[in-house]
Structures are given as structure tokens and as C-alpha cells.
Amino acid sequence: MEKSSFEQILFDKTFFDWDASELLSLARKLNKREADLQSAHPELRPLKIAVLGTCNTQFLTLALKPFLYALGLRPQIYEGTYNSLISEVLDADSELYRFQPDALIAVRQYRDMEEFPSLLANVETVHNVVEKKIAAESEFWQFFHEHCPAQVFLTNYAVPDRHVLGGLEANLPSGQNHFVRLFNAFWLERKPAYVSLLDQEALSADFGKNHWFDNSAWFLSKQPFALEVLPAFAHAVARQLAALSGRVNKCLVVDLDNTLWGGIIGDDGLEGINLDPNNAVGEAFLDFQRTLLRYRERGVLLAVCSKNEWTTAEKVFRDHPDCLLKLEDFSAFVTNWDDKTENLRRIAQKLNIGLDSLVFFDDNPAERELVRAMLPAVTVVPVPEDPANFSVVLDQGGYFDWLQLSSEDLSRAVSYAADRQREELSTTAASYEDYLAALDMTAGIGPVTPPELGRFTQLVNKTNQFNLRTVRYSEAEIEKLSNNPSVVLLKATLRDKFSNYGLISAVILRRDPPGTLFIDTWVMSCRVFKRGLEKAMLNRIAEIAADSSCDSLAGEYIPTEKNGFVSGLFEALGFTPAASAEDSEGTRRYSLQVGGFVPHETSIRLLAS
């Protein structure tokens, strides 16, 4: 396999549907070429990963690598020995802590559960046994957290394919399978923020329990699951690690004809397309529309990219009595006869997100192949022929695997819909300053509260454009920073006359060296670019510096392929380039004297913090 061909397979993600033996073969080739691959792709984001388990994790560690590289990461992996999870975590001098990973993958399985309630135990007794185990679990991971700030990705327990009690498994509260489910549910409610669960139970159910478990593999080599499961599990883990590093999809772009309805609206007309709830095919398309509405509800942006006439296409959403989706459900709606790759670029530009944030869903295999070839950054869904399976393929693909879900996510689609009203306002304003004043913006700028830490972390890790240094922090690390007296976590919320954006900007300030307040991190959502919020935030940062007896502010811009938007931010805000302003990699450093700082004027009214 030539190197160019190898890289094409890797970065075009063409191996995602390979079986386990093919995947492992690719992974072994990757190991041999890894150094050259990293040199050729400096844009890959570094991530230190530890893999431990109560089982053999050798194949998982190997299979993970291709997915990690395909998702834009440059992994450095430490793998513990067989069954070393407990011993390495509880040994403060172990290799695990010397490695200090950014993320720990911890794999376990139901055989680790040694204590079960007696068969005739009542509900209260069963719950007490679960609570005892939860307490031990919490204490175990708290020990790890005190010695390492890594985010933990811990498997829940896959309920086994064994039913000793037969039908009584579903009728006795003391049944072992029920106990495993109960522990999973209780631990989900009690787990700390620095633990993210890898849903092994859901994966095993989707895969089929009889195919997930392989007792021969367990007794021979202590493999936690069947070899054929490996690609699906490794991919699921890799998606979570990518999310930790800010690699997340934000927008689902769909075709129209034979994707949202049966038939071709331009040929068949409004009465000829199939959205009939009393017809099996029509019901399948309606089911897919319901699925899209659920994605919109959870914060995924919806967009249309279709070769159609606008007036013909929009009529379905406006006039068809059975169409569930409406025009206002879409944040972008592009219908013309241009090349779809060009229209995808337009959608990304309109939404102010990267092409690598788009997921493309089109029933036409030729269009999918064109997008794969011309826009490899766009994730392309392998759409099945049968619309009855559209929702299943989308749901099980994990295309929108996020680590947190915030109230800001849930209101995002509504905020984008309000953009049309903002556009109308901008056309009537005499100047841009008048437009900003007419928006009637109010902001809250102040310290981050504990309930806001999840959204704060999400913003730090998902933001690429307004991100001065692009340093990522896990929620575990953010929590530690919040308790550090030399660190200030500053947040901004914003609302205007059309929308409440919620927590929209995040800043991490460090008092280091003495007398200087360093802007370690400064991110802001693309939703509020050019509104003056950055000026209002700097005004508050300067106040914090003065209150902390700091004479100067220090800032740093580290260029990436995505943050060119803020390359001149410090100069625009009045900072002065440092004496050694730029290093060989393009990093630029700046300073601002607090004593002579004059607050910037904005059109934003500040709320009391």
C-alpha cells in the first residue's frame, strides 16, 4: 500500500465500515508509519491517552489509533498491563500518574461485580447494596482525580446474556441482571463531572448480546468482548476523545427528494410526493422527519442542500398537511442547481462554522461520493436504500457525540431562526452602530458558578474561530482551576431583543508572574461576533487585574488553521506586541498596561454581576 493511498484511506474515513481483521491490519501499518504521518500532518491535535482495564485491552488500544487519526487527533497512548486498572489507579507512584494523561479510558465488564444481594432480598436491601458499591466507586475515582486531572471515560456494565433465574430475572428485584442495570442507573446519577460513561450496555444491545459476548475469547485471552465488536467499540471511544479535544459536528445537512419525502417534488407535485401516514413508505419518511426534530431539539442545527427550485421546495414545508418539518426548523436552506459541494461551503459560511462541523445526509450515492472526494472534512452518512432505516443509521452512527448538553445547546436552533429578524433590522439601520444599539443587548460578565462549569468547559473545547490559544481543558481540569486561588474563570452571558444566547464566552485568567494577569484562554461563540462583547469583556478583565494589584495584562495568540478571525484582536483592543513578539511557529505575545487603560465603549448594557 503506497503512502498516499494509506493516508487517503485513513483521512477519508473509508475504513469505518471495515471488519475487525481489516481494521487491525490497518492499525499495524499505521504503527509502522506513525512518525512519518505525524510529521506530514502537523495540524493533528495532540492528546495523551491512557488505556486500562480489568481485562485485556491490547486489541482495543491498537484499533483505536486509526479512528483517532481520522478524527483529527495525534494520540500518545499509554497502555496498562492486563487487569491493571485497580492497581495502577490506587498506586500514587504508578506509571499511569507519571504519564499524566489528558484522558483515561477504563474498560470493565460484568464479571468484575463480585457482590450481589441474596436472591430473596427486598427492594430496600438491594438498593443498600447498590449504594455501598456506588460509594466505593466514588471513592476510587476521587483518588484518581486527586492525583491526575484527566477526564475519565469509563464503561458502564453490559448486562450479560445469561439468565440464571429465567423469567424471574424480570420479576425479582434481587436478580443479577436487574442489579447490573440498577448500578448503571445509580452511577449515572451519582458520578462526578470528571467521569464520562462509555455506554457499553447500549452498544451491546444494538450489536446483539449473543454477538457481543465471546466466552471463548474471555477464557483464552481475557478479551472483554467479541473481536467482531472491536470496530464499533473503538469508534465509539474515539468519538468521545475527539469531542474532548473539540472535534464535534454541529450541523446536519439533508437533501429533500427521496430523503425527507418519497418522490420528486418538481416532477410529482405537492399531491404526488409520499408523506402519507397511512402508507408504509410515507410513514418511514415521517419517522425520519420526527428524528430530525429530535436532533434540532437537542441543539443540532438543521440545513437543506438540494437541487431544486426554491419556490417549489418551500411549498412542501408551508402547504403539505402531513409535513412535520417547517421552514423555521432549518438554520440554512439552500436550493438551486449548483454543485452541492459549493452549496455546502455556502452553508458553512452562512452558519459561521467549519466544513468539518457538517454531516451530510443524501439518498443519492453519486452526490455522497462527490462530497467525500471534494470535501473530505465533511462527514458523509452512508444512507441506506430503505427509508425505514434512515433514523437507525443516523442514530447509531454517533455523528453528534458531545460530552455535555447545555441549555445553550437546546436554544441554539431558535437563536439561528431569529437571525432572519436581525438581518431585517440591519437593513433598516442607518449605520452598524445604530444596528447594534437597536439590538438592545444586555450582558452578564462575572465569575463562573459551579452549575456553569459544564457549559464553560464545552465552550472552551468546541470553539475554534474565536479562540486565541486553542488550549483544551477537560471538565476535570476546569473544576480544579475553579478551586485555584491564582486563577479566575470569567464568563459572559448575552441576550438581545430577539434571543437569549446564554453563556456565550469563557475566559481563564492566571496571576502569573506576580504583577501580571495572563489571559490563558479566551473563547467566544461565533453567534455573537462583532457585537462589541469582546470590548466589554476586556473592560472587566482590566478591572480584575487592577483589583488583583496586577500592573499589566499579558496575552498570546497561537495561530491555527481556524482562528485567523482573531489574529488581530489584541492590536484592535490596544495591546502592544512584546519585545520578542513572534516565535518561529508564529505565536505572538502582547501586553497592556492596566494603569493607562481606557475602557472601551460598547452598545451593551451590563447587568450587575
Disulfide bonds with the S-S distance in Angstrom:
none
